[in-house]
Amino acid sequence: MIAAVLHGPNDLRIEEVKTPACGQDELLIRVKAVGLCGSDIRTIFNGHKRITYPQILGHEITGDIVKVGSGVTKYQEGQRIYVSPTVPCFDCAACKNGWYCQCENLTVPGTTIPGGFAEYMVITKDIIERGQIIPIPDNMSYENAVMTEPLSSVYACQENADVTLGDTVVVIGTGPIGCLHIELARLRGAIRVIAVEQSEVRLKMAKQFGADYLINSKNEDPVARVKEITGNWGAEKIISANPSTDAQKQAIEMAAKRGKVVFFGGVAPGKLTEIDTNLVHYNQLMLLGHFGYDHLQNYKSFALIASGRLAAEKYVTHVLPLAEIKKGIELTQSGEAIKVVLQP
């Protein structure tokens, strides 16, 4: 089969590899669509501490079941499925607290086991028993179902931060994650959504997802502009969905009293953000880190897309064959694409 195999940092190869065998407690799927995520791109260029090379990446996975192991009774050949990449152990301290995305023994397709950047993929016993596999309804495309994974993290973030009726929400960064934040904040009742971005191309894209105000932070001071829009009050919720320490600093500065600031996007290792702790102290700000989601949040995100309440097709701007993954990376990095989906 054809797969995109990472042999080390910045060493991604399209090559012929052996089709994996399906064990008795496993499923074999024909991958139909797999999302190209920003974290995939970072891993391709910088590597990942949990990866043993060579490795097949890809964690936003949909496909058809083509073989069912003799010990599996819940699934049948021909089923169309979405596969969540969050597979907790349910036994560590984090899991026992219900913090599944913080599992100390997390299994992640595309990181700890081979992922979806391939024609075929094995769905292992632990995914079947402790992960989440959701059947895709006939009226839902594979490409739309792929968007469940990024939406799940966005959904969990806004649920944890309690984005709610009447909030002014600022989203810094309008890649696919930022655009999902914009639309979901609207669905949760935000009265105003402000998008901040340095790319004019991406900023214009953000408008279609419900942003009321667009701020190009290359051309104007985003903190001053948010204060102007809000009558010098600031925003109740600010989500920094990008890898910039400058953006994290600005997020704190544009927060309203008792506002919540979420650091959604990780920054480069070793990079530190300057924080005016007096702002945090006197304005009683809450700083939140966000990563991942739990099974219920994943299921609700899938349902949100399947119901049509969130139009996933608006995000998938480019569908490419797996062999053109490097073109997909270029389109993503240039800002021309919102979301690239690959078809192995």
Residue pairs with C-beta under 8 A, 6 or more apart in sequence:
1 16
1 17
1 18
1 19
1 118
1 119
1 120
2 14
2 15
2 16
2 17
2 118
2 119
2 322
2 323
2 344
3 14
3 15
3 16
3 17
3 56
3 117
3 118
3 119
3 322
3 344
4 12
4 13
4 14
4 56
4 57
4 58
4 117
4 118
4 322
4 325
5 12
5 13
5 14
5 15
5 17
5 54
5 55
5 56
5 117
6 12
6 43
6 44
6 51
6 53
6 54
6 55
6 56
6 57
7 13
7 53
7 54
8 47
8 53
9 44
9 45
9 46
9 47
10 44
10 45
10 46
12 44
12 325
12 326
14 322
14 323
14 325
17 56
17 118
19 119
19 120
20 28
20 114
20 120
20 121
20 122
21 28
21 122
22 28
22 67
22 68
22 69
22 122
23 69
23 122
23 125
24 69
24 70
24 71
24 72
25 69
25 71
25 72
25 125
25 128
26 69
26 72
26 122
26 123
26 124
26 125
26 128
27 65
27 67
27 68
27 69
27 72
27 75
27 122
27 123
27 128
28 65
28 66
28 67
28 120
28 121
28 122
28 123
29 61
29 63
29 64
29 65
29 66
29 81
29 83
29 120
29 121
29 122
29 123
30 63
30 64
30 66
30 119
30 120
31 58
31 61
31 62
31 63
31 116
31 118
31 119
31 120
31 121
31 344
32 62
32 63
32 64
32 80
32 142
32 343
32 344
33 62
33 63
33 141
33 142
33 143
33 145
33 146
33 319
33 341
33 342
33 343
34 58
34 60
34 61
34 62
34 115
34 116
34 117
34 146
34 322
34 341
34 342
34 343
34 344
35 58
35 60
35 146
35 147
35 149
35 150
35 339
35 340
35 341
35 342
36 60
36 325
36 328
36 329
36 332
36 339
36 340
36 341
36 342
37 59
37 60
37 149
37 150
38 175
38 176
38 177
38 332
39 59
40 57
40 58
40 59
40 110
41 329
41 332
41 333
43 51
43 57
43 111
44 57
44 329
48 111
50 108
50 111
50 112
51 111
51 112
55 110
55 111
55 114
55 115
56 110
56 114
56 115
56 116
56 117
56 118
56 121
57 110
57 111
57 115
57 117
58 109
58 110
58 115
58 116
58 117
58 118
58 342
59 85
59 108
59 109
59 110
59 111
59 115
59 116
59 149
60 85
60 116
60 146
60 147
60 148
60 149
60 150
61 82
61 83
61 85
61 109
61 115
61 116
61 121
61 146
61 149
62 80
62 81
62 82
62 83
62 136
62 142
62 143
62 145
62 146
63 80
63 81
63 83
63 116
63 121
63 142
64 78
64 79
64 80
64 81
65 75
65 76
65 77
65 78
65 79
65 81
66 77
66 120
67 77
68 75
68 76
68 77
72 128
74 128
75 81
75 128
75 133
79 135
80 135
80 136
80 138
80 142
81 133
81 134
81 135
81 136
82 133
82 134
82 136
82 145
82 146
82 148
82 302
83 109
83 116
83 123
83 127
83 131
83 132
83 133
84 131
84 132
84 133
84 134
84 148
84 149
84 152
84 295
84 298
85 108
85 109
85 110
85 115
85 131
85 149
86 100
86 101
86 106
86 108
86 131
86 132
86 292
86 293
86 294
86 295
86 298
87 106
87 107
87 108
87 109
87 126
87 127
87 130
87 131
88 94
88 95
88 100
88 101
88 103
88 105
88 106
88 130
89 95
89 103
89 104
89 105
89 106
89 107
89 130
90 100
90 130
91 105
92 103
92 104
92 105
93 104
94 100
94 102
94 103
94 104
95 103
95 104
98 294
99 294
100 292
100 294
100 295
101 156
101 291
101 292
101 293
101 294
102 291
102 292
106 112
107 113
107 124
107 126
107 127
107 130
107 131
109 115
109 116
109 121
109 127
110 116
110 117
113 124
114 121
114 122
115 121
116 344
117 322
117 325
117 342
117 344
118 322
118 344
119 322
119 344
123 133
127 133
132 295
132 298
132 299
134 148
134 298
134 299
134 302
136 142
136 145
137 306
140 305
140 306
141 313
143 312
143 313
143 316
143 319
143 341
144 305
144 312
144 313
144 316
145 302
145 305
145 312
146 312
146 316
146 341
147 180
147 305
147 312
147 315
147 316
147 339
148 298
148 301
148 302
148 305
149 298
150 176
150 177
150 180
150 339
151 180
151 184
151 301
151 304
151 305
151 310
151 312
152 293
152 297
152 298
152 301
152 302
153 177
153 264
153 290
153 291
153 292
153 293
154 177
154 180
154 181
154 184
154 301
155 184
155 293
155 297
155 300
155 301
155 304
156 290
156 292
156 293
156 294
156 297
157 181
157 239
157 262
157 264
157 290
158 181
158 184
158 185
158 188
158 239
159 297
160 288
160 290
161 237
161 239
161 260
161 262
161 288
161 290
162 260
163 169
163 184
163 185
163 188
163 189
163 190
163 237
164 188
164 189
164 190
165 188
165 189
165 191
166 189
166 190
166 191
166 236
167 185
167 189
167 190
167 191
167 192
167 235
167 236
167 237
168 190
168 191
168 192
168 193
168 194
168 229
168 230
168 233
168 234
168 235
168 236
168 237
168 256
169 181
169 185
169 190
169 192
169 193
169 194
169 235
169 236
169 237
169 238
169 239
170 193
170 194
170 195
170 196
170 226
170 235
170 237
170 238
170 239
170 251
170 254
171 178
171 181
171 182
171 185
171 193
171 194
171 195
171 196
171 206
171 211
171 239
171 241
172 178
172 196
172 197
172 217
172 222
172 238
172 239
172 240
172 241
172 242
172 244
172 247
172 250
172 251
173 196
173 197
173 240
173 241
173 242
173 244
173 247
173 265
174 182
174 195
174 196
174 197
174 199
174 202
174 203
174 205
174 206
174 211
175 202
175 241
175 242
175 332
175 338
176 315
176 338
176 339
177 241
177 264
177 265
178 195
178 197
178 206
178 239
178 241
178 242
179 205
179 206
179 209
179 315
179 338
180 209
180 310
180 315
181 239
181 241
181 264
182 193
182 195
182 206
182 209
182 210
182 211
183 209
183 210
183 310
184 310
185 193
185 210
185 237
186 193
186 209
186 210
187 304
187 309
187 310
190 237
192 212
192 213
192 229
192 230
193 210
193 211
193 212
193 213
194 211
194 212
194 213
194 215
194 226
194 229
194 235
195 203
195 206
195 207
195 211
195 213
195 214
195 215
196 215
196 217
196 222
196 226
196 247
196 250
197 203
197 206
197 214
197 215
197 216
197 217
198 216
198 217
198 218
199 335
200 216
201 334
201 335
201 336
202 335
202 338
203 214
203 215
203 216
204 214
205 338
206 214
207 214
208 314
209 314
213 225
213 229
215 222
215 225
215 226
217 247
217 250
222 250
222 254
223 250
223 253
223 254
226 234
226 235
226 254
227 233
227 234
227 254
230 256
233 256
233 257
234 254
234 255
234 256
234 257
234 259
235 254
235 255
235 256
235 259
236 255
236 256
236 259
236 260
237 259
237 260
237 262
238 251
238 252
238 254
238 255
238 259
238 260
238 261
238 262
239 251
239 262
239 264
240 247
240 248
240 251
240 261
240 262
240 263
240 264
240 265
241 264
241 265
242 265
243 265
243 266
243 267
243 268
244 265
244 267
245 267
245 271
245 272
245 273
245 274
247 265
248 261
248 263
248 267
248 273
248 275
249 273
249 274
249 275
251 261
251 263
252 261
252 275
252 276
252 279
252 280
252 285
252 287
253 276
253 279
255 261
255 279
255 283
255 285
256 283
257 283
257 284
258 283
258 284
258 285
258 286
259 283
259 285
259 286
260 285
260 286
260 288
261 285
261 286
261 287
261 288
262 288
262 289
262 290
263 287
263 288
263 289
263 290
264 290
267 273
279 285
280 287
293 301
304 310
305 312
314 338
315 338
315 339
316 338
316 339
316 341
317 336
317 337
317 338
317 339
317 340
318 328
318 331
318 337
318 339
318 340
318 341
319 340
319 341
319 342
319 343
320 327
320 328
320 340
320 341
320 342
320 343
321 342
321 343
321 344
322 342
322 343
322 344
324 342
325 342
328 337
328 340
328 342
329 340
331 337
331 340
332 340
